[in-house]
């Protein structure tokens, strides 16, 4: 329709001048020389293919770049003892020795000790905290207590990192006291700070356990220690990272700026970036490590008389537990696992009379 060229026929490329062809050839020659130099420097990154071309090899995975002493890192290896448990045992043993040396120390009366409810034939008391769904308030108290023991048993000669120093990067406009580096916080102060972060950001109890894992991983990798001058920013960085790793709908850095009014987004971004660099970008937390930290926190709470809230087992809770155990039993059967023999089923082929107990559920 008036066009000299048909739309179905490809257009011929425009003819280049001699100078353009020379420039293109020289540019391709320089690229080829640079490629050969890069190939000689990194020969292991290029693998020949069947088609005669080359493809890049798989880069080293982050798990293969962990430190050689990762077997001693409690945040990575499930059999290594957690740092807060080791430090708490040391401090409690020293306190017990001091009490033992005091001959005039009166015995603790029954009214001064925390009483724990015990199960009876007709009533069973259980708490509402499990490894899959920990109790938030109790977990935050245990995590704050673990941070408290880290501060009490810290290495006072360890190096300090500027990004975590509260005097260089304050969290509020209030002047930092002169003794901020030696004034150790109490357990209730640490718990109040952690509770504010988790309450305002609506984080879960599982995130609190991941936070403690990241704190100890930072102390192990960076060869620093947590003290009165940096504990707030270390905990803040661990909470920020744990919320993004654990929760599906992570809290943004600007949201934490709404909680801590005087901190800027740039400071939060810098804190997160350097925290990741000190962790060597290893943010993986295996299930075995998570379970170890949960049960160690339970052990710490038991030794410190931080009792979990106990409630009588009612009928609805008993039915939920029975349904959960039935689902797990079906999974075990599907996986080919065999349950251990019990007295109800008899042992050694000898018939044993089954014994049943009667429980009264409200």
Secondary structure, 3 states (H helix, E strand, C coil): CCCCCCCCCCCCCCCCCHHHHHHHHHHHHHHHHHHHHHHHHCHHHEEECCCCCEEECCCCCHHHHCCCCHHHCCCCCCCCCCHHHHHHHHHHHHHHHHHHHCCCCCCCCHHHCCCCCCCCCCCCEEECCCCCCCCHHHHHHHHHHHHHHHHHCCCCCCECCHHHCCCCCCCCCCCCCCCCCCCCCCHHHHHHHHHHHHHHHCCCHHHHHHHHHHHHHHHHHHCECCCCCCHHHHHHHHHHHHHHHHCCCCCCHHHHHHHCCCCCHHHHHHHHHHHHHHCCCCCCCCHHHHHHHHHHHHHHHHHCCCCCCEEECCHHHHHHHHHHHHHHHHHHHHCCCCCCCCCCCCCCCCCCCCCCCCCCCC
